[in-house]
Amino acid sequence: MTATERVEAVNAARHTLIQAATGLVVIGGVVFTAQGLWYTAQSLDASQQAQRTAEQGQITDRYTKAVEQLGSTKVDVRLGGLYALERLAQDSPRDHQTIYDVIAAFVREHDPKPNVEDDKPPSSPATDVQAALTIIGRRNPSRDAPAPNLAEIRAPGAVLRGANLAGADLFEANLSNTDLGHAQLQYAVLIAADLSGTNLFGANLSHADLAGANLNNLDLGGVDLTRANLIKANLSDTNLRGVSLSRATLSGANLNRADLRRATLSGANLGGADLKGANLGGADLRGANLSDVRGVTQREIRMVAVVDETTIFSS
């Protein structure tokens, strides 16, 4: 090998060694960077996990404190607990249903009981009970847990079955999918309330104001006013499409412009009710008492509603 060839060979070897060294440095850098990213990710994951754990701990502490406040003998402390629970339901969607179950239980346990010593129960709920009802009425229904068995439970939102809510202010309240079966709602204000999907079986709504309320049952299951007491109730402009009012008492009720299309009124007592402008298209009035109804003639009823020989008209 000539001198020139030896020099070129040495240079080539040096070049190869430099390339190899450079490659090792690059590989080492990649490995180091990967390890750094892995450790950073692990550190961030641990930090996030610790943060989530801390947040859950704070939520648990807030929930425990709020529930303890509900047991106070002071009304202002109980109110603070109720509003704290409402805020917690907004901050923690996963606890929404549990929180509203607690608030509904508070209503059921603090409403005036039938065996009160006074001659006459209060005409409206106590301040804290009314506050609880207001909170229920402005909840976000989309967060309600689905009922496990719709055949038995019609109220994923709130269970107020049998509660004494006479005189309650539920103006524009969202009570959709609420269980109000056999509830005492006489003289209650339910103007423009959303009662779609609500169970009102056997509820006492005498003299209640349901003007403009929505009880549409065509697309939603659960609206049930069977055997409900609606004596002299205000149902003007109310959406009652497809609602079950079978054997309900509607004597003297104001049904001006009410939408009763395809409603079931079989066996219902509508004696003296005002049906001026009401839409009775397809309504089932078989066996219903329509004596002395106002605002509509017998002929007009027969033209649009379902009647038979058991339907009672004024003689």
C-alpha positions as CSV (number, residue, x, y, z in Angstrom):
1,M,0.0,0.0,0.0
2,T,1.4,3.3,-1.0
3,A,1.8,6.3,1.3
4,T,-1.2,8.0,-0.3
5,E,-3.3,4.9,0.1
6,R,-2.4,4.5,3.7
7,V,-3.3,8.2,4.4
8,E,-6.7,7.7,2.7
9,A,-7.4,4.5,4.6
10,V,-6.6,6.2,7.9
11,N,-8.8,9.1,7.1
12,A,-11.7,6.7,6.1
13,A,-11.3,4.8,9.3
14,R,-11.3,8.1,11.3
15,H,-14.4,9.2,9.4
16,T,-16.2,5.9,10.2
17,L,-15.3,6.1,13.8
18,I,-16.6,9.7,14.0
19,Q,-19.9,8.6,12.4
20,A,-20.2,5.7,14.8
21,A,-19.5,8.0,17.7
22,T,-22.0,10.5,16.5
23,G,-24.6,7.8,16.1
24,L,-24.0,6.6,19.6
25,V,-24.4,10.1,20.9
26,V,-27.7,10.5,19.0
27,I,-29.0,7.1,20.2
28,G,-28.0,8.0,23.8
29,G,-29.8,11.3,23.5
30,V,-32.9,9.6,22.2
31,V,-32.8,7.1,25.1
32,F,-32.1,9.9,27.6
33,T,-35.0,12.0,26.2
34,A,-37.4,9.0,26.2
35,Q,-36.5,8.3,29.8
36,G,-37.0,11.9,30.7
37,L,-40.4,12.0,29.1
38,W,-41.4,8.7,30.8
39,Y,-40.3,10.0,34.2
40,T,-42.1,13.3,33.5
41,A,-45.3,11.5,32.5
42,Q,-45.1,9.3,35.6
43,S,-44.6,12.4,37.7
44,L,-47.5,14.2,36.0
45,D,-49.8,11.1,36.4
46,A,-49.0,10.8,40.0
47,S,-49.5,14.6,40.5
48,Q,-52.9,14.4,38.7
49,Q,-53.9,11.4,40.7
50,A,-53.0,13.2,43.9
51,Q,-55.0,16.2,42.8
52,R,-58.0,14.0,42.0
53,T,-57.8,12.3,45.3
54,A,-57.5,15.7,47.1
55,E,-60.6,17.0,45.1
56,Q,-62.6,13.9,46.1
57,G,-61.6,14.4,49.7
58,Q,-62.8,18.0,49.6
59,I,-66.1,17.0,48.0
60,T,-66.6,14.3,50.7
61,D,-65.9,16.9,53.4
62,R,-68.3,19.4,51.9
63,Y,-71.0,16.8,51.5
64,T,-70.6,15.6,55.1
65,K,-70.7,19.1,56.5
66,A,-73.7,20.0,54.5
67,V,-75.7,16.9,55.5
68,E,-74.8,17.6,59.2
69,Q,-76.2,21.2,58.8
70,L,-79.5,19.7,57.7
71,G,-79.9,18.2,61.2
72,S,-79.5,21.6,62.9
73,T,-82.3,23.1,65.0
74,K,-81.7,26.5,63.4
75,V,-83.5,27.2,60.1
76,D,-80.7,29.4,58.8
77,V,-78.2,26.6,59.3
78,R,-80.4,24.1,57.5
79,L,-80.8,26.6,54.6
80,G,-77.0,26.9,54.4
81,G,-76.8,23.1,54.2
82,L,-79.4,22.9,51.4
83,Y,-77.7,25.6,49.3
84,A,-74.3,24.0,49.9
85,L,-75.7,20.7,48.6
86,E,-77.1,22.4,45.5
87,R,-73.6,23.9,44.8
88,L,-72.0,20.6,45.3
89,A,-74.3,18.9,42.8
90,Q,-73.3,21.5,40.3
91,D,-69.6,21.0,41.0
92,S,-69.7,17.2,41.1
93,P,-72.1,15.7,38.4
94,R,-71.3,12.2,39.6
95,D,-72.9,13.0,43.0
96,H,-75.9,14.8,41.5
97,Q,-78.4,12.0,42.0
98,T,-77.3,11.2,45.6
99,I,-77.5,14.8,46.6
100,Y,-81.1,15.3,45.2
101,D,-82.1,12.1,46.9
102,V,-81.0,13.6,50.2
103,I,-82.8,16.9,49.5
104,A,-86.0,15.0,48.6
105,A,-85.8,13.0,51.8
106,F,-85.4,16.3,53.7
107,V,-88.7,17.5,52.2
108,R,-90.5,14.3,53.0
109,E,-89.2,14.3,56.6
110,H,-89.9,18.0,57.3
111,D,-93.3,18.5,55.7
112,P,-96.3,19.0,58.0
113,K,-97.5,15.6,59.1
114,P,-101.2,14.7,59.2
115,N,-101.0,14.2,63.0
116,V,-99.9,17.7,63.8
117,E,-101.3,19.0,67.1
118,D,-102.6,22.2,65.5
119,D,-106.2,22.2,64.4
120,K,-105.1,23.2,60.9
121,P,-101.8,22.5,59.2
122,P,-99.8,25.4,57.8
123,S,-101.2,26.8,54.5
124,S,-97.7,26.7,52.9
125,P,-94.4,24.8,53.5
126,A,-91.9,26.0,56.0
127,T,-89.1,28.2,54.8
128,D,-86.5,25.4,54.6
129,V,-88.9,23.0,52.9
130,Q,-89.9,25.6,50.3
131,A,-86.2,26.3,49.7
132,A,-85.6,22.5,49.2
133,L,-88.5,22.4,46.7
134,T,-87.1,25.4,44.8
135,I,-83.7,23.7,44.6
136,I,-85.3,20.5,43.2
137,G,-87.3,22.6,40.7
138,R,-84.2,24.2,39.2
139,R,-81.9,21.1,39.1
140,N,-80.4,19.9,35.8
141,P,-82.7,17.0,34.8
142,S,-80.2,15.7,32.2
143,R,-78.0,14.6,35.1
144,D,-80.7,12.5,36.8
145,A,-79.9,8.8,37.0
146,P,-82.3,6.6,34.9
147,A,-84.9,4.8,36.9
148,P,-83.8,1.2,37.4
149,N,-87.4,0.0,36.9
150,L,-89.8,2.3,35.1
151,A,-92.7,0.0,35.9
152,E,-92.2,0.8,39.6
153,I,-90.2,4.0,39.9
154,R,-91.2,6.9,37.7
155,A,-89.0,9.5,39.3
156,P,-85.3,9.4,38.7
157,G,-85.2,13.2,39.6
158,A,-86.9,13.3,43.0
159,V,-89.2,11.1,45.0
160,L,-91.8,13.2,46.8
161,R,-94.5,10.5,47.0
162,G,-97.1,11.4,49.6
163,A,-95.4,14.6,50.7
164,N,-97.5,17.4,52.1
165,L,-96.7,20.3,49.7
166,A,-100.0,22.3,50.1
167,G,-99.5,25.9,49.1
168,A,-96.0,25.3,47.7
169,D,-94.6,27.8,45.3
170,L,-93.4,25.8,42.3
171,F,-93.7,28.5,39.7
172,E,-91.9,27.4,36.5
173,A,-90.3,24.5,38.4
174,N,-88.8,21.7,36.4
175,L,-90.4,18.7,38.1
176,S,-90.1,16.4,35.1
177,N,-89.9,12.7,36.0
178,T,-90.7,13.4,39.6
179,D,-92.7,11.1,41.8
180,L,-95.6,13.1,43.3
181,G,-98.0,10.2,43.7
182,H,-100.6,10.9,46.4
183,A,-98.8,14.2,47.2
184,Q,-100.9,17.0,48.9
185,L,-100.6,19.9,46.4
186,Q,-103.8,21.7,47.1
187,Y,-103.5,25.5,46.5
188,A,-100.0,24.9,45.1
189,V,-98.7,27.3,42.5
190,L,-97.5,25.2,39.5
191,I,-97.8,27.9,36.8
192,A,-95.7,27.0,33.7
193,A,-94.2,24.1,35.6
194,D,-92.7,21.2,33.6
195,L,-94.4,18.1,34.8
196,S,-93.7,15.9,31.8
197,G,-93.1,12.3,32.8
198,T,-94.3,13.0,36.3
199,N,-96.3,10.6,38.4
200,L,-99.3,12.4,40.0
201,F,-101.4,9.3,40.6
202,G,-103.9,10.1,43.4
203,A,-102.4,13.5,44.1
204,N,-104.5,16.2,45.6
205,L,-104.4,19.2,43.4
206,S,-107.6,20.9,44.4
207,H,-107.5,24.7,43.9
208,A,-103.9,24.3,42.5
209,D,-102.9,26.7,39.8
210,L,-101.4,24.8,36.8
211,A,-101.9,27.5,34.2
212,G,-99.6,26.9,31.3
213,A,-98.0,23.8,32.9
214,N,-96.7,21.0,30.6
215,L,-97.9,17.5,31.3
216,N,-97.5,16.3,27.8
217,N,-97.5,12.5,27.8
218,L,-97.3,11.6,24.1
219,D,-93.6,11.2,23.9
220,L,-92.7,10.8,27.6
221,G,-93.8,8.0,29.9
222,G,-95.0,8.5,33.4
223,V,-97.5,11.4,33.6
224,D,-100.3,9.9,35.6
225,L,-103.2,11.9,37.1
226,T,-105.4,8.9,37.6
227,R,-107.8,9.5,40.5
228,A,-106.2,12.9,41.1
229,N,-108.2,15.6,42.9
230,L,-108.3,18.6,40.7
231,I,-111.4,20.2,42.1
232,K,-111.5,23.9,41.0
233,A,-107.9,23.7,39.8
234,N,-106.7,26.2,37.3
235,L,-105.6,24.2,34.2
236,S,-106.0,27.0,31.6
237,D,-103.6,26.8,28.7
238,T,-102.2,23.6,30.2
239,N,-100.6,20.9,28.0
240,L,-102.4,17.7,28.9
241,R,-102.0,15.8,25.6
242,G,-102.2,12.1,26.2
243,V,-102.3,12.5,30.0
244,S,-104.2,9.9,32.0
245,L,-107.0,11.6,34.0
246,S,-109.0,8.4,34.4
247,R,-111.5,8.7,37.3
248,A,-109.9,12.1,38.2
249,T,-112.1,14.7,39.9
250,L,-112.2,17.9,37.8
251,S,-115.4,19.4,39.0
252,G,-115.4,23.2,38.7
253,A,-111.9,23.1,37.2
254,N,-110.8,25.8,34.7
255,L,-109.8,24.1,31.5
256,N,-109.9,27.1,29.2
257,R,-107.8,26.5,26.1
258,A,-106.3,23.4,27.7
259,D,-104.8,20.8,25.3
260,L,-106.6,17.6,26.0
261,R,-106.0,15.8,22.7
262,R,-105.9,12.0,23.2
263,A,-106.1,12.5,27.0
264,T,-107.8,9.7,28.9
265,L,-110.7,11.0,30.9
266,S,-112.7,7.8,31.3
267,G,-114.8,7.9,34.4
268,A,-113.6,11.4,35.3
269,N,-115.9,13.9,37.0
270,L,-115.9,17.2,35.0
271,G,-119.2,18.5,36.4
272,G,-119.3,22.2,36.2
273,A,-115.8,22.4,34.6
274,D,-115.1,25.3,32.2
275,L,-114.0,23.8,28.8
276,K,-114.1,27.0,26.8
277,G,-111.5,26.8,24.0
278,A,-110.3,23.4,25.2
279,N,-109.0,21.0,22.5
280,L,-110.8,17.6,23.1
281,G,-109.7,16.0,19.9
282,G,-109.5,12.2,20.4
283,A,-110.0,12.6,24.2
284,D,-111.5,9.5,25.8
285,L,-114.7,10.6,27.7
286,R,-116.4,7.3,28.0
287,G,-118.1,7.1,31.4
288,A,-117.1,10.7,32.2
289,N,-119.5,13.1,34.0
290,L,-119.9,16.2,31.8
291,S,-123.0,17.6,33.5
292,D,-123.1,21.3,33.6
293,V,-119.8,21.8,31.7
294,R,-119.4,25.3,30.4
295,G,-117.9,26.8,27.3
296,V,-118.7,23.9,24.9
297,T,-121.8,22.2,23.8
298,Q,-122.7,18.5,23.9
299,R,-122.7,18.4,20.1
300,E,-119.2,19.9,19.9
301,I,-117.9,17.4,22.3
302,R,-119.5,14.4,20.4
303,M,-117.9,15.7,17.2
304,V,-114.3,15.5,18.4
305,A,-114.1,13.3,21.5
306,V,-114.7,9.6,22.2
307,V,-117.9,9.1,24.0
308,D,-120.5,6.3,24.5
309,E,-123.7,5.6,26.2
310,T,-122.0,5.8,29.6
311,T,-120.9,9.4,29.1
312,I,-123.1,11.7,31.2
313,F,-124.3,15.0,29.7
314,S,-126.7,17.5,31.2
315,S,-130.3,16.5,30.5
